[in-house]
Amino acid sequence: MSPKNILFEGALSGFASSICLQPLDLLKTRLQQGDHVRSFAALALNLTGLSRNRPRILYVARNVVASEGPLGLWRGTTATLARNVPGIAIYMTGLNAVRTALAKVPYFSASSPQSGQSRGSVLPKLNSQGNLLAGATTRVAAGFILNPFSVLKARFESGIYKYDSFLGSVGSIFRSGPSELLRGFTASALRDAPYAGLFVLSYEGLKREMTRAMPSASAGSSSLMHSAAAASASAFATLSTHPFDVIKTKVQVRSEVRYRGMLSTIKTILAQRGVAGFLDGVSLRIGRKVLSSAIGWTIYEAVLMFAASQKQP
């Protein structure tokens, strides 16, 4: 399959998942951006919410709808599309290229093909080290290129920044220089590198075991297998790396000195909320990642398998 087709397929899956799952991203950002200073007013608000048995997610969602209307849940969709559509396209195209290159290196290639695996997938086969390296390096590279749009995405979702237009916000952040363009990148890289490595490693391992259980996989069962493997791998990788997502959001959205830099942000979160503060929005991120991975990787594998079948005589 040509890189152009993979690029298009990645962009398509990125567009679909971004539109459908934007409310989960917005609510996650709103939960993570809060400055949990232990003031009397904040404590009273918290106690009020608890006394009415309102989970924080529902409380935030209700406030968004009340103040901005139902479409407020899709605030920042343009910035999300600008980040995720090219991001997923670049990631999947780059991942395919890196995996293909690493498969030619004896140290990284799978020692022996798994029986029946070719029926379930046509991706280059790598060992654990190869899968970790391919996933991590590709994800961080894509994140570096698109970090300015990650910053804008978080700021649009936060509701704190009042940009006149998306194009105006792009011009504003690029005029601000490297410090704003790369804001939060360290935390993003520490989130994305292990996430992508763990995801690809888990995904390939789960897919291999499922293929052994269903060696004569049809197109339908292959799609189901890829969805289940992607969803499970995404949940595990997301939970493992979520603290850095919280740090990234606060660094990119908040302007106070205490959030300038990763170390000062970590200290602030620990002082205000303790270890629990690093899990803000984890259920929303897991839900979003599980669904987007299931959608994206099922489409990705299906298109690759279709292209491979077309080449057969």
Secondary structure by P-SEA (a helix, b strand, c coil): ccaaaaaaaaaaaaaaaaaacaaaaaaaaaaaaccccccaaaaaaaaaaaaacccaaaaaaaaaaaaccccccccaaaaaaaccaaaaaaaaaaaaaaaaaaaacccccccccccccccccccccccaaaaaaaaaaaaaaaaaaaaaaaaaaaaaaacccccccaaaaaaaaaaacccccccaaaaaaaacaaaaaaaaaaaaaaaaaaaaacccccaaaaaaaaaaaaaaaaaaaaaacaaaaaaaaaaacccccccccaaaaaaaaaacccccccccaaaaaaaaaaaaaaaaaaaaaaaaaaaaaaacc
